[in-house]
Each structure stands twice: as structure tokens, then as C-alpha cells.
Amino acid sequence: MFKRRRWRAKFGDAFRGVAQAVREQSSFRIHIPVGLLVLALAGWLRCSPSEWGLLLACIAGVFAAETFNSSLETLFHALDDATKNRMRGCLDQAAGAVLLVSLGSAAVGAVVFVPKLLALLAPLPPGG
């Protein structure tokens, strides 16, 4: 039987994994600045609490998908060449999942931000 691990150890492993993914995966060099830009824009445009919730869920979803993709890449690189040839489609599928989550998140961002940005650019009504 195995020894039960404490929650503190489990969270420590999880945070270490996130830090490793951020450090070692170049995709996070894009995801993090874009996520920060989304947060800044949401603050500037005074998004509602529900809009904030949607945007934060999208950012978390993209980060989670990228972290899963990164973990599969790490496993893939440990395989022998014959196994890599058989498993290459797994990497493509994981990258596709990141793409789908990213596109969905961009669509949510457009739904939240475009009307607010258009309202800022609209001419003021007469006497306004």
C-alpha cells in the first residue's frame, strides 16, 4: 500500500510544475503577456464581474491547456525513436487542443471587448 501524501506536498508539486512549464516552454512567453494585456484592458474598460469571470476562465483555460501540452512534450522527448514515430500524432492533438482553447478565448475576448471599444470610438451624440 502507498503512503498518503499531505496536501502541502501536493500543492508544492503543482506549483513547481507550473513554474517549470513557464520557465521551459516558449509558448508561455506569448500567453503571459497576452493574458496581462487582457487583464489591463478589462480594467481600463471597466468590465463587469461576469465579464471578468469569463476572461479569467479563458486565461486559466489557455494556461492549463498549454501546461498539459508541455507535459506531453516532456514525456514525448523521453521516448525512444520508434515510439516517437508512433506517438507523434499525440503531440499534434495536444497542440490542436491549445489552439482550440486559444481561439475560443479570443472569441470570448472579442464578444467582451469589441462592443466596449466601439462605444469609445463612436461619435458623441449632438449636445453630448
N, C-alpha and C positions, 0 to 999 in steps of 0.2 A: 504494500500500500504506500501511497505517496504522502508526503508531509504537506499539510495545508500552508499556503503562503499568506502572509499578512497583507492587508490592503495597501499599506505603506510601500511594501516591496513591489506590488503590482503596479501602483501608480508611478513609482520610481522607474520601473522598466518602460512604462508607456511614455513618460516624459523623455527618457533617454532615447527612445525610438523616434519620437518627433524631432528632437534636436539633431539626431543623426541624419534623418531624411532632409531636414532643412540645410544642414551643413554640406551634405554629399550630393544632393540632387539638383542639377542646374535648373530644373523647371520651377523650383521654389523662388529662384531669382526673378521670375516673372510673376508668379502667383502672389507673392507677398506684397510687392509694390502695387499691383492691381487691386488687391484687397484693401490696402491702406488708402488708395485713391477712392475706392468705392465708399469707404467709411468717411473720408473727408467730404466727399460730395454729398453724402447723406446728411451730414451735419450742416453743411452750408445751405442745402436746400430745405432744411428743417423737415425731414421725413417723419411720418407718423410712427408711433410704436409698432404698428403692424408691418409697415414698410421696413423698419429696422429689423424686425424679426425675419422677414423674408430675405433681406440682404445678408444678414448674419448667417442664416441657414445655408444660403448659397455659397458664401465664402467657406464655411466649415465643410460643406459637401465637396467643394473642389479640393480643399486641402486633404480631406480624408481619402478621396479617390486617388489623388497623387501619391499619398503615403502608401496605400495599398499597391499601386503600380510600382512604386520604388521598392517595396518589399519583394514583389515578384521578380523584379530585375535583379535584386541581390541574390535571390535563390537561383535564378537562371544562370548567372555568371559562375556559380559554384558547380554547375553540371559539366559532365564530360561532353565532348563534341557530338557524339552520336545522339545523346539525349537532347542536347540543344537543338539539333536539327528537327527532331520530332516535336519539340515543345515550342518552337518559335511562334506559332500561332497564339499561344497564351499571352505573350508579350504584346502582340498586336491587339488582342482583345482588351487587355488591361489599358493600353494606351487609348483605345477606342472608348472605353468607359470614361476616362478622364475627359476626352473630347466631348462626349455627350453631356456630361455634367457641366462642363465649361460653357457649352453652347446654351444649355438650359438656363444657366446662371446669367449669361449675357442677355438672354431674352427677358428674364425677370428684371434685370437692371434696366433694360430699355423700357419696360412697362412702368417701372417706378420713376425713372429719371426723365424720359423724353417729354411727358406732359409738363413736368415742372420746369424744364429748360425752355420749352416752347412758350410757356406762360411768361417767363422772364424776357423773352425776346419779342413778344407781341407788343405792338404799339399801344400806348396808353389810350384809353377812351377819351373823347373830347371832354375837356374840363377836368380831366383826371390828372 
